[in-house]
Amino acid sequence: MKTLAYFFVGTDGEEAMPQFEVIGDSHHAVQWFADMTSMASVAALERPGFVELLRFAREGDVLIVSLVSHLGSSAAELLTALQALESTGVTVPESRP
């Protein structure tokens, strides 16, 4: 089992720093996947970083995202992304404040 992380990176990289800190400190992710924030309006299954994540992930891996909206901007997109992860055997733990 590996802990994986997925997030968006701004064009200057600055937006990713808080995500790195939270995920790195709290979850000790061993593999990171990212897409540019300009990809936020593109469905997860069409983003290069998310596709790479699906190819890399194995049964039992855990995916950490700093915001669930990174997986989909609508309920339908979120469900599609979660189903793709589930079919690979990846779990996304419930986040708690």
Protein Blocks (a to p, Z undefined) as FASTA:
>chain_A
ZZdddddddfkommmmmmmmmmmmmnopabdcdddfklmmpcfklgfklmmmmmmpcghi
acddfbfklnocbfklmmmmmmmmmmnopacddddZZ
